[in-house]
Protein backbone atom coordinates (compact mmCIF):
# COMPACT_ATOMS: atom_id res chain seq x y z
CA UNK A 1 0.00 0.00 0.00
CA UNK A 2 1.05 3.61 -0.50
CA UNK A 3 2.44 5.63 2.38
CA UNK A 4 3.16 9.35 2.46
CA UNK A 5 6.66 10.68 3.12
CA UNK A 6 6.35 13.75 5.34
CA UNK A 7 9.91 15.05 4.88
CA UNK A 8 9.19 17.95 2.52
CA UNK A 9 6.52 19.89 0.64
CA UNK A 10 6.23 17.17 -2.04
CA UNK A 11 4.60 14.68 0.35
CA UNK A 12 5.40 11.82 -2.00
CA UNK A 13 2.92 8.93 -1.84
CA UNK A 14 5.08 5.86 -2.30
CA UNK A 15 4.30 2.31 -3.26
CA UNK A 16 6.39 -0.47 -1.67
CA UNK A 17 9.94 -0.24 -3.03
CA UNK A 18 9.36 3.20 -4.53
CA UNK A 19 11.62 6.19 -3.83
CA UNK A 20 10.47 9.77 -3.51
CA UNK A 21 11.45 12.72 -5.69
CA UNK A 22 14.60 13.17 -3.59
CA UNK A 23 15.76 9.69 -4.61
CA UNK A 24 16.80 8.64 -1.12
CA UNK A 25 13.59 8.15 0.88
CA UNK A 26 12.05 4.73 0.24
CA UNK A 27 8.90 2.85 1.18
CA UNK A 28 10.35 -0.33 2.64
CA UNK A 29 7.88 -2.68 4.24
CA UNK A 30 5.35 0.05 4.90
CA UNK A 31 7.81 2.44 6.57
CA UNK A 32 9.96 5.26 5.21
CA UNK A 33 13.64 4.36 5.06
CA UNK A 34 16.29 7.01 4.43
CA UNK A 35 18.88 5.29 2.26
CA UNK A 36 21.55 7.98 2.50
CA UNK A 37 21.77 7.91 6.32
CA UNK A 38 25.46 8.28 7.17
CA UNK A 39 26.52 7.95 3.53
CA UNK A 40 29.14 10.68 3.04
CA UNK A 41 30.18 12.03 -0.37
CA UNK A 42 32.08 15.09 0.79
CA UNK A 43 34.00 16.14 3.90
CA UNK A 44 36.14 19.27 4.26
CA UNK A 45 37.28 21.77 6.86
CA UNK A 46 35.91 24.98 5.33
CA UNK A 47 35.93 28.65 6.26
CA UNK A 48 32.55 29.53 7.77
CA UNK A 49 32.22 32.29 5.16
CA UNK A 50 32.02 29.61 2.44
CA UNK A 51 28.60 28.38 3.65
CA UNK A 52 28.06 31.40 3.29
CA UNK A 53 27.72 32.81 6.80
CA UNK A 54 29.07 36.28 7.41
CA UNK A 55 27.76 37.03 10.89
CA UNK A 56 28.24 33.70 12.66
CA UNK A 57 31.73 33.23 14.13
CA UNK A 58 33.52 35.00 11.26
CA UNK A 59 37.06 33.83 10.60
CA UNK A 60 36.43 30.34 11.97
CA UNK A 61 36.54 26.92 10.32
CA UNK A 62 33.80 24.29 10.29
CA UNK A 63 33.79 20.63 9.29
CA UNK A 64 31.45 20.44 6.29
CA UNK A 65 29.73 17.18 5.41
CA UNK A 66 27.43 16.18 2.57
CA UNK A 67 25.65 13.11 1.23
CA UNK A 68 23.70 12.73 -2.03
CA UNK A 69 20.23 13.50 -3.31
CA UNK A 70 17.97 16.56 -3.47
CA UNK A 71 14.24 17.27 -3.66
CA UNK A 72 14.62 20.14 -6.16
CA UNK A 73 15.71 20.09 -9.82
CA UNK A 74 17.64 23.33 -10.29
CA UNK A 75 19.12 23.38 -13.82
CA UNK A 76 22.02 25.50 -12.55
CA UNK A 77 22.97 23.20 -9.63
CA UNK A 78 26.58 23.73 -8.55
CA UNK A 79 26.86 20.27 -6.95
CA UNK A 80 24.78 18.24 -9.39
CA UNK A 81 27.19 15.29 -9.29
CA UNK A 82 26.04 14.52 -5.76
CA UNK A 83 22.71 16.35 -5.47
CA UNK A 84 21.41 14.43 -8.48
CA UNK A 85 23.68 11.50 -7.60
CA UNK A 86 20.84 9.15 -6.70
CA UNK A 87 20.46 8.57 -10.46
CA UNK A 88 23.88 6.92 -10.28
CA UNK A 89 24.92 6.81 -6.65
CA UNK A 90 28.35 8.41 -6.22
CA UNK A 91 31.09 6.82 -4.12
CA UNK A 92 30.34 7.18 -0.41
CA UNK A 93 31.94 6.39 2.92
CA UNK A 94 29.79 5.48 5.91
CA UNK A 95 30.12 7.50 9.11
CA UNK A 96 27.60 7.07 11.88
CA UNK A 97 26.85 10.10 14.09
CA UNK A 98 29.42 9.06 16.72
CA UNK A 99 32.18 8.66 14.13
CA UNK A 100 31.46 12.06 12.60
CA UNK A 101 31.33 13.67 16.03
CA UNK A 102 34.70 12.15 16.93
CA UNK A 103 36.18 13.58 13.73
CA UNK A 104 34.79 17.02 14.56
CA UNK A 105 36.39 16.82 18.00
CA UNK A 106 39.75 15.76 16.54
CA UNK A 107 39.77 18.78 14.22
CA UNK A 108 38.98 21.18 17.05
CA UNK A 109 42.69 21.85 17.47
CA UNK A 110 42.79 23.05 13.85
CA UNK A 111 40.16 25.68 14.60
CA UNK A 112 37.02 23.66 13.89
CA UNK A 113 33.92 25.00 15.69
CA UNK A 114 31.51 22.19 14.74
CA UNK A 115 29.74 20.58 11.78
CA UNK A 116 27.96 22.07 8.78
CA UNK A 117 25.47 19.87 6.91
CA UNK A 118 25.82 21.02 3.31
CA UNK A 119 26.79 20.18 -0.32
CA UNK A 120 23.54 18.32 -1.11
CA UNK A 121 20.14 18.98 0.53
CA UNK A 122 20.71 17.73 4.09
CA UNK A 123 17.08 17.66 5.24
CA UNK A 124 16.06 14.87 2.91
CA UNK A 125 18.15 12.91 5.42
CA UNK A 126 17.01 14.87 8.45
CA UNK A 127 17.33 11.93 10.82
CA UNK A 128 21.11 11.90 10.37
CA UNK A 129 21.26 15.68 10.86
CA UNK A 130 19.26 15.43 14.09
CA UNK A 131 21.16 12.46 15.50
CA UNK A 132 24.59 13.95 14.77
CA UNK A 133 23.68 17.47 15.87
CA UNK A 134 22.52 16.18 19.25
CA UNK A 135 25.95 14.63 19.85
CA UNK A 136 27.83 17.69 18.60
CA UNK A 137 25.90 19.96 20.95
CA UNK A 138 26.77 17.74 23.94
CA UNK A 139 30.42 18.62 23.31
CA UNK A 140 29.76 22.34 23.18
CA UNK A 141 30.38 22.64 19.45
CA UNK A 142 28.22 24.41 16.86
CA UNK A 143 25.90 23.05 14.18
CA UNK A 144 25.18 24.70 10.83
CA UNK A 145 22.61 23.79 8.20
CA UNK A 146 22.83 24.84 4.54
CA UNK A 147 19.42 24.09 3.06
CA UNK A 148 16.92 24.91 0.33
CA UNK A 149 14.29 25.46 3.01
CA UNK A 150 11.65 23.10 1.66
CA UNK A 151 11.49 20.66 4.57
CA UNK A 152 8.14 20.21 6.25
CA UNK A 153 7.30 22.03 9.50
CA UNK A 154 7.42 18.67 11.26
CA UNK A 155 10.99 18.02 10.11
CA UNK A 156 12.07 21.56 10.95
CA UNK A 157 10.69 21.14 14.47
CA UNK A 158 12.76 17.95 14.85
CA UNK A 159 16.08 19.54 13.89
CA UNK A 160 15.74 23.21 14.87
CA UNK A 161 16.48 22.76 18.60
CA UNK A 162 19.91 21.39 17.66
CA UNK A 163 20.91 23.94 14.99
CA UNK A 164 22.85 27.12 15.75
CA UNK A 165 22.88 28.72 12.30
CA UNK A 166 21.39 28.23 8.85
CA UNK A 167 21.98 29.55 5.40
CA UNK A 168 18.72 29.11 3.50
CA UNK A 169 18.46 29.42 -0.27
CA UNK A 170 15.79 31.89 -1.33
CA UNK A 171 16.11 31.18 -5.02
CA UNK A 172 13.85 33.97 -6.21
CA UNK A 173 10.61 35.65 -5.29
CA UNK A 174 8.10 34.34 -7.82
CA UNK A 175 6.07 31.19 -7.40
CA UNK A 176 6.29 30.40 -11.13
CA UNK A 177 10.10 30.49 -10.91
CA UNK A 178 10.08 28.08 -7.99
CA UNK A 179 7.77 25.75 -9.91
CA UNK A 180 10.37 25.59 -12.69
CA UNK A 181 12.85 24.36 -10.08
CA UNK A 182 10.44 21.79 -8.67
CA UNK A 183 9.88 23.77 -5.49
CA UNK A 184 7.51 26.08 -3.67
CA UNK A 185 8.12 29.71 -2.72
CA UNK A 186 5.35 29.51 -0.13
CA UNK A 187 7.05 26.54 1.56
CA UNK A 188 10.40 28.33 1.71
CA UNK A 189 8.87 31.53 3.10
CA UNK A 190 7.15 29.52 5.81
CA UNK A 191 10.42 27.71 6.61
CA UNK A 192 12.31 31.01 6.92
CA UNK A 193 9.68 32.51 9.19
CA UNK A 194 9.74 29.45 11.46
CA UNK A 195 13.56 29.37 11.66
CA UNK A 196 14.15 33.11 12.12
CA UNK A 197 14.55 34.01 15.76
CA UNK A 198 15.18 30.39 16.77
CA UNK A 199 18.69 30.27 15.32
CA UNK A 200 21.01 32.51 13.30
CA UNK A 201 19.55 32.74 9.77
CA UNK A 202 21.25 34.07 6.65
CA UNK A 203 19.77 33.84 3.14
CA UNK A 204 21.29 33.39 -0.30
CA UNK A 205 19.81 34.29 -3.69
CA UNK A 206 21.69 33.18 -6.80
CA UNK A 207 21.00 35.64 -9.62
CA UNK A 208 20.44 33.74 -12.86
CA UNK A 209 20.35 35.94 -16.00
CA UNK A 210 16.86 36.32 -17.49
CA UNK A 211 15.32 34.32 -14.64
CA UNK A 212 15.30 36.23 -11.34
CA UNK A 213 17.42 39.29 -12.13
CA UNK A 214 14.97 42.20 -12.07
CA UNK A 215 15.36 45.07 -9.61
CA UNK A 216 11.61 44.96 -8.92
CA UNK A 217 11.74 41.31 -7.87
CA UNK A 218 14.73 41.97 -5.63
CA UNK A 219 12.95 44.89 -3.98
CA UNK A 220 9.90 42.70 -3.34
CA UNK A 221 12.12 39.96 -1.90
CA UNK A 222 14.08 42.34 0.33
CA UNK A 223 10.90 44.02 1.58
CA UNK A 224 9.46 40.64 2.58
CA UNK A 225 12.70 39.62 4.36
CA UNK A 226 12.62 42.94 6.22
CA UNK A 227 9.07 42.18 7.35
CA UNK A 228 10.46 39.04 9.02
CA UNK A 229 13.61 40.75 10.37
CA UNK A 230 15.58 43.53 8.60
CA UNK A 231 18.77 42.28 10.29
CA UNK A 232 18.70 38.93 8.42
CA UNK A 233 21.80 38.95 6.16
CA UNK A 234 21.17 38.42 2.44
CA UNK A 235 23.87 37.08 0.12
CA UNK A 236 23.21 38.02 -3.50
CA UNK A 237 25.49 35.82 -5.56
CA UNK A 238 26.71 35.62 -9.11
CA UNK A 239 25.68 32.74 -11.38
CA UNK A 240 28.29 30.92 -13.48
CA UNK A 241 27.42 28.51 -16.31
CA UNK A 242 26.88 25.02 -14.90
CA UNK A 243 24.97 21.76 -15.38
CA UNK A 244 21.95 22.29 -17.73
CA UNK A 245 22.72 26.02 -17.98
CA UNK A 246 26.24 25.62 -19.27
CA UNK A 247 25.44 27.85 -22.26
CA UNK A 248 23.99 30.69 -20.17
CA UNK A 249 26.19 33.75 -19.58
CA UNK A 250 27.48 34.55 -16.11
CA UNK A 251 25.62 37.24 -14.19
CA UNK A 252 26.69 40.77 -15.10
CA UNK A 253 28.65 42.16 -12.15
CA UNK A 254 27.26 45.68 -12.53
CA UNK A 255 23.72 44.28 -12.40
CA UNK A 256 24.56 42.25 -9.31
CA UNK A 257 25.73 45.39 -7.53
CA UNK A 258 22.54 47.21 -8.56
CA UNK A 259 20.49 44.42 -7.02
CA UNK A 260 22.56 44.65 -3.84
CA UNK A 261 21.91 48.39 -3.69
CA UNK A 262 18.18 47.77 -4.15
CA UNK A 263 18.16 45.23 -1.30
CA UNK A 264 20.04 47.63 0.97
CA UNK A 265 17.04 49.92 0.80
CA UNK A 266 15.30 47.38 3.08
CA UNK A 267 17.99 45.30 4.81
CA UNK A 268 20.94 46.14 7.06
CA UNK A 269 23.29 43.37 5.84
CA UNK A 270 23.58 42.66 2.11
CA UNK A 271 26.62 40.92 0.62
CA UNK A 272 27.66 40.40 -3.01
CA UNK A 273 29.01 36.91 -3.68
CA UNK A 274 31.07 35.15 -6.38
CA UNK A 275 32.30 38.46 -7.79
ChimeraX attribute file (.defattr): number of C-alpha atoms within 10 A of each C-alpha:
attribute: neighborCount
match mode: 1-to-1
recipient: residues
	/A:1	9
	/A:2	13
	/A:3	17
	/A:4	16
	/A:5	20
	/A:6	16
	/A:7	24
	/A:8	22
	/A:9	18
	/A:10	20
	/A:11	14
	/A:12	20
	/A:13	15
	/A:14	22
	/A:15	17
	/A:16	15
	/A:17	12
	/A:18	17
	/A:19	21
	/A:20	21
	/A:21	20
	/A:22	23
	/A:23	22
	/A:24	23
	/A:25	25
	/A:26	24
	/A:27	22
	/A:28	16
	/A:29	11
	/A:30	15
	/A:31	15
	/A:32	22
	/A:33	16
	/A:34	19
	/A:35	15
	/A:36	22
	/A:37	21
	/A:38	22
	/A:39	20
	/A:40	19
	/A:41	21
	/A:42	17
	/A:43	17
	/A:44	13
	/A:45	19
	/A:46	17
	/A:47	18
	/A:48	23
	/A:49	16
	/A:50	12
	/A:51	22
	/A:52	20
	/A:53	24
	/A:54	19
	/A:55	16
	/A:56	17
	/A:57	13
	/A:58	11
	/A:59	11
	/A:60	15
	/A:61	23
	/A:62	28
	/A:63	27
	/A:64	26
	/A:65	21
	/A:66	22
	/A:67	29
	/A:68	33
	/A:69	27
	/A:70	24
	/A:71	26
	/A:72	22
	/A:73	18
	/A:74	20
	/A:75	14
	/A:76	19
	/A:77	18
	/A:78	16
	/A:79	14
	/A:80	20
	/A:81	18
	/A:82	24
	/A:83	27
	/A:84	22
	/A:85	20
	/A:86	17
	/A:87	12
	/A:88	9
	/A:89	17
	/A:90	16
	/A:91	13
	/A:92	15
	/A:93	11
	/A:94	14
	/A:95	14
	/A:96	15
	/A:97	20
	/A:98	13
	/A:99	13
	/A:100	21
	/A:101	23
	/A:102	13
	/A:103	15
	/A:104	22
	/A:105	19
	/A:106	11
	/A:107	16
	/A:108	16
	/A:109	9
	/A:110	12
	/A:111	14
	/A:112	22
	/A:113	23
	/A:114	26
	/A:115	31
	/A:116	29
	/A:117	26
	/A:118	21
	/A:119	23
	/A:120	28
	/A:121	26
	/A:122	26
	/A:123	27
	/A:124	29
	/A:125	25
	/A:126	20
	/A:127	17
	/A:128	21
	/A:129	25
	/A:130	21
	/A:131	15
	/A:132	22
	/A:133	28
	/A:134	18
	/A:135	17
	/A:136	25
	/A:137	17
	/A:138	11
	/A:139	12
	/A:140	10
	/A:141	19
	/A:142	20
	/A:143	24
	/A:144	28
	/A:145	26
	/A:146	25
	/A:147	21
	/A:148	23
	/A:149	27
	/A:150	29
	/A:151	25
	/A:152	19
	/A:153	17
	/A:154	11
	/A:155	19
	/A:156	20
	/A:157	13
	/A:158	13
	/A:159	19
	/A:160	18
	/A:161	13
	/A:162	22
	/A:163	23
	/A:164	18
	/A:165	23
	/A:166	27
	/A:167	25
	/A:168	24
	/A:169	20
	/A:170	23
	/A:171	22
	/A:172	21
	/A:173	20
	/A:174	16
	/A:175	13
	/A:176	13
	/A:177	16
	/A:178	20
	/A:179	13
	/A:180	13
	/A:181	16
	/A:182	14
	/A:183	24
	/A:184	20
	/A:185	20
	/A:186	14
	/A:187	16
	/A:188	22
	/A:189	18
	/A:190	15
	/A:191	19
	/A:192	22
	/A:193	15
	/A:194	16
	/A:195	21
	/A:196	16
	/A:197	12
	/A:198	13
	/A:199	16
	/A:200	18
	/A:201	25
	/A:202	27
	/A:203	23
	/A:204	25
	/A:205	22
	/A:206	22
	/A:207	24
	/A:208	22
	/A:209	17
	/A:210	10
	/A:211	10
	/A:212	18
	/A:213	18
	/A:214	15
	/A:215	17
	/A:216	12
	/A:217	17
	/A:218	23
	/A:219	20
	/A:220	16
	/A:221	19
	/A:222	25
	/A:223	18
	/A:224	16
	/A:225	22
	/A:226	17
	/A:227	12
	/A:228	16
	/A:229	16
	/A:230	17
	/A:231	15
	/A:232	21
	/A:233	22
	/A:234	30
	/A:235	24
	/A:236	24
	/A:237	21
	/A:238	21
	/A:239	24
	/A:240	20
	/A:241	16
	/A:242	17
	/A:243	15
	/A:244	12
	/A:245	16
	/A:246	12
	/A:247	10
	/A:248	15
	/A:249	14
	/A:250	16
	/A:251	21
	/A:252	15
	/A:253	16
	/A:254	10
	/A:255	16
	/A:256	23
	/A:257	18
	/A:258	14
	/A:259	23
	/A:260	24
	/A:261	18
	/A:262	19
	/A:263	26
	/A:264	18
	/A:265	13
	/A:266	20
	/A:267	22
	/A:268	14
	/A:269	17
	/A:270	25
	/A:271	17
	/A:272	18
	/A:273	18
	/A:274	12
	/A:275	12
